[in-house]
Each structure stands twice: as C-alpha cells, then as structure tokens.
Amino acid sequence: MINFSNFEKNTKIYFKDKNLLKQAFIHRSYINENLGSTLSHNERLEFLGDAVLELVVTDYIYKKYPNYTEGELTAIRSALVNAIIISEIASEIGMNDYLLLSKGEAKDNGKARQYILANTFEAYVGALYLDQGYNMANKFITHTLLPHTEEIVSKKLWRDAKSLVQEKAQEFVQVTPQYKVLHETGPDHDKHFTVGIFFGVNLIAEGKGKSKQEAEQKAAEAALKIKNWME
C-alpha cells in the first residue's frame, strides 16, 4: 500500500484529511480494478484544482506584466498551465511514485502518463484548497509553477511557434515559411507525420507529430532554435 507520509515530508505540506490527499492520486482506472475502494477517483478534485490554478496564475501575471494586453496574458497563462510543464513539475516533486492506477495504466509511461500527472497535479491543488484553503494552495503553486513564468516570457514560449517563425522570417530573410509533409506512416487511426519547414527552396527544419498541425508546430519550434530566434 502506498504511504503518502513520505510525499508529505518531501513537500513539507501535511494534510489534515489524509483521505483527501489520497483521493487526489486516484485515477479512474484504479477504481475500475478496486471496486471496494471507499474513495472516488480524482476528477472532481481536478475540476476544482484547475479553477484554483487558473486564478492564482491569472492574478500573478496580471500584476507582474501591467503593460501586456488581455490576449498576451491569456497566451502566457495557457503556456504556463499546459500539460507538459505541469506534468514535468509533478514528476519533479515525486508525484509519479504515488499514482494509484490500474495495472494497464501503470505500464504506460508515454504521453498518457504525462496527462495523468498533469491532472493529478491539478487534483492535488484542489485537495489542498479544500484541506487548507486558498492561501496554502497559492503558496504551493507559487513555489512549484510560477518560477517557470520568467523563462516562458523571456524566450517568448507563450507565442504560437508558427506565428513567431513567420514574423521572424519576414523580418530577417523576407520570406513566408512554407510547410510540406515529408513522410506519412501508420494506419489511418494512428498516423505519424514528418513535416518540413521551408524558406523558399531551403529546408530549415523538420517536425514530427500525430497530426499535420502538431508536426508543423514542432517544425516551427525547431526552426526558431536553429535560427536562434527564440530570444
């Protein structure tokens, strides 16, 4: 049985209601295999935590960047609370070791695990809010997530990569980037695309994804790095 006391020691946050802490880590698949469980899965806590997370982040960036427009603030917030960043933070603080999953889900360490970790982080925020109030939830988010804000803003990671590379390409090399599918593999239900980004006839970078749109974004991100246009 998973012992959450070590997680509490690591985070230095001790729950009054230990069941609430445990529930934050229960994935729906675990309930399906453990029908006698007295606790539910974490989806309601995730719903609550998502709202708390959004409020804390919105309040922070609103005050930190007084000259940014609503659209820019929205883009920064979206970049900050996306599943990739949140799942990385969840891993850093050891959440992966405490997940309560079905045997099948426990074997999957790919993209699905990434989303489970991000959802667990949000559920934990919801549980913390219920257990100890807004100020403690705010303190936790401020300590774990908000330090990433500076990097996202300074490197313009909040900007859509395709929009940014188009802007930079027109400014520096006077061309509009073009995207072409270079490879397409897999059956219809599981396609994988490799897309190239071209400045004129020159192939600048490639990107891979499960959709053309995802591959184009990856190619645009790669081009920004190659051209050193991230700053």
C-alpha positions in Angstrom: 0.0 0.0 0.0 1.3 3.4 -0.9 2.4 5.5 2.1 1.8 9.2 1.5 3.6 10.4 4.6 6.9 10.4 2.5 5.3 12.7 0.0 4.1 15.0 2.7 7.7 15.1 4.1 9.1 16.0 0.7 6.6 18.8 0.1 6.5 19.9 3.7 2.7 20.1 3.4 0.8 17.9 5.9 -2.8 17.2 5.2 -5.4 17.2 8.0 -7.7 14.9 5.9 -5.4 12.1 4.7 -8.2 10.6 2.5 -8.4 13.9 0.6 -4.7 13.6 -0.2 -5.0 10.0 -1.3 -8.0 10.8 -3.5 -6.0 13.3 -5.4 -3.8 10.5 -6.7 -6.6 8.0 -7.6 -7.1 7.6 -11.4 -10.4 6.4 -12.7 -8.8 3.2 -13.9 -7.8 2.3 -10.4 -11.4 2.4 -9.2 -12.4 0.1 -12.0 -10.0 -2.6 -10.7 -10.6 -1.8 -7.0 -14.4 -1.7 -6.7 -14.3 -2.0 -2.9 -12.5 1.3 -2.6 -14.1 3.7 -0.2 -12.7 6.7 -2.1 -13.7 8.0 -5.5 -11.3 9.0 -8.4 -9.7 12.4 -8.6 -11.7 14.0 -11.4 -13.9 16.3 -9.2 -10.8 17.5 -7.4 -9.1 18.1 -10.7 -12.0 20.2 -11.8 -11.7 22.3 -8.7 -7.9 22.5 -8.8 -8.0 23.7 -12.4 -10.0 26.7 -11.4 -7.8 27.5 -8.4 -4.7 27.1 -10.5 -6.1 29.4 -13.2 -7.0 32.1 -10.6 -3.5 32.0 -8.9 -1.7 32.2 -12.3 -4.0 34.9 -13.6 -3.6 37.1 -10.5 0.2 36.7 -10.7 0.7 37.5 -14.3 -1.9 40.3 -14.3 0.2 42.1 -11.6 3.6 41.1 -13.0 3.0 42.3 -16.5 0.9 45.5 -16.3 1.6 46.5 -19.9 0.6 43.3 -21.6 -2.7 43.0 -23.4 -5.5 40.6 -22.5 -4.6 38.4 -25.5 -0.9 38.3 -24.4 -1.8 37.5 -20.8 -4.1 34.7 -22.0 -1.4 33.2 -24.1 1.2 33.4 -21.3 -1.3 31.7 -18.9 -2.0 28.9 -21.5 1.7 28.3 -21.9 2.2 28.2 -18.1 -0.6 25.8 -17.3 -0.2 23.4 -20.3 0.1 19.7 -19.6 3.7 19.3 -20.5 5.0 21.9 -18.0 2.6 20.8 -15.2 3.5 17.1 -15.7 7.2 17.9 -15.5 6.7 19.7 -12.2 4.6 16.8 -10.9 7.4 14.5 -11.7 10.0 16.7 -10.1 8.1 16.7 -6.8 7.7 12.9 -6.9 4.0 12.5 -7.8 4.7 9.7 -10.3 5.7 7.4 -7.4 2.3 7.8 -5.7 -0.2 7.4 -8.5 -2.9 4.9 -8.0 -3.6 3.4 -11.4 -4.9 0.2 -13.0 -2.2 -2.4 -13.9 -2.6 -1.4 -17.6 -2.2 2.3 -17.0 0.8 1.7 -14.7 2.7 0.1 -17.6 2.2 3.1 -19.9 4.9 5.7 -19.4 4.2 7.7 -22.6 2.0 10.7 -23.4 -0.9 9.2 -21.5 1.2 9.2 -18.3 2.0 12.9 -18.9 -1.6 13.8 -18.9 -2.4 11.7 -15.9 0.4 13.5 -14.0 -0.8 16.9 -15.1 -4.4 16.0 -14.0 -3.1 14.7 -10.6 -1.2 18.0 -10.0 -4.5 19.9 -10.5 -6.4 17.4 -8.3 -3.7 17.9 -5.6 -4.2 21.6 -5.8 -8.0 21.1 -5.4 -7.5 18.8 -2.4 -5.1 21.3 -0.8 -7.6 24.1 -1.3 -10.3 22.1 0.4 -8.0 20.9 3.2 -6.1 24.2 4.0 -7.6 27.0 2.0 -6.7 29.3 -0.9 -3.6 30.8 0.7 -1.9 27.4 1.1 -2.8 26.4 -2.5 -1.5 29.7 -3.7 1.8 29.1 -1.8 2.2 25.7 -3.3 1.6 26.9 -6.9 3.9 29.9 -6.3 6.7 27.6 -5.2 6.3 25.0 -7.9 4.9 26.5 -11.1 5.3 30.3 -11.1 9.1 30.2 -11.2 8.7 29.0 -14.8 7.0 32.2 -15.8 10.2 34.2 -16.4 11.6 31.6 -18.9 8.3 31.4 -20.8 8.1 35.2 -21.2 11.8 35.9 -21.9 12.0 33.1 -24.5 8.6 34.0 -25.9 7.5 30.4 -25.4 3.9 31.8 -25.0 3.9 32.8 -28.6 2.5 30.4 -31.1 5.6 29.0 -32.8 4.2 29.2 -36.4 3.2 32.8 -35.9 6.5 33.7 -34.4 8.6 32.0 -37.1 6.6 33.7 -39.8 7.1 37.1 -38.1 10.9 36.5 -37.8 11.3 35.0 -41.3 9.6 38.0 -42.8 11.7 40.4 -40.7 15.1 38.8 -41.2 15.0 36.9 -44.6 12.0 38.4 -46.3 10.2 35.1 -46.9 7.0 33.5 -45.7 7.7 29.9 -44.4 6.0 27.0 -46.2 5.2 23.6 -44.8 5.4 20.3 -46.6 4.6 16.8 -45.5 7.9 14.8 -46.0 6.8 11.4 -44.6 3.5 9.8 -43.5 3.4 6.5 -41.7 1.0 4.3 -39.9 -2.6 3.2 -40.4 -5.5 5.7 -40.6 -6.2 5.5 -36.8 -2.6 6.0 -35.8 -0.9 8.3 -38.4 2.5 9.9 -37.8 3.6 12.8 -39.9 7.0 14.4 -40.6 6.7 17.9 -41.8 9.4 20.2 -43.2 9.5 24.0 -42.9 11.0 25.7 -45.9 12.3 29.2 -46.5 11.9 29.3 -50.3 13.6 26.1 -51.6 15.7 25.6 -48.4 14.6 23.0 -45.9 15.2 24.6 -42.5 13.9 22.0 -40.0 11.6 19.1 -39.5 9.0 18.2 -37.0 7.1 15.0 -36.1 3.6 14.6 -34.8 0.4 12.6 -34.8 -1.3 15.3 -36.9 -0.1 17.7 -39.6 -0.8 20.6 -37.2 1.3 19.1 -34.4 4.2 18.3 -36.8 4.1 21.9 -38.2 4.3 23.4 -34.7 7.3 21.1 -33.9 9.0 22.1 -37.2 8.4 25.8 -36.4 9.8 25.4 -32.9 12.9 23.6 -34.4 13.4 26.4 -37.0 13.2 29.1 -34.2 16.0 27.2 -32.4 18.2 26.7 -35.4 17.9 30.4 -36.4 18.4 31.4 -32.8 15.2 33.4 -32.9 13.9 32.2 -29.5 15.1 35.2 -27.6 
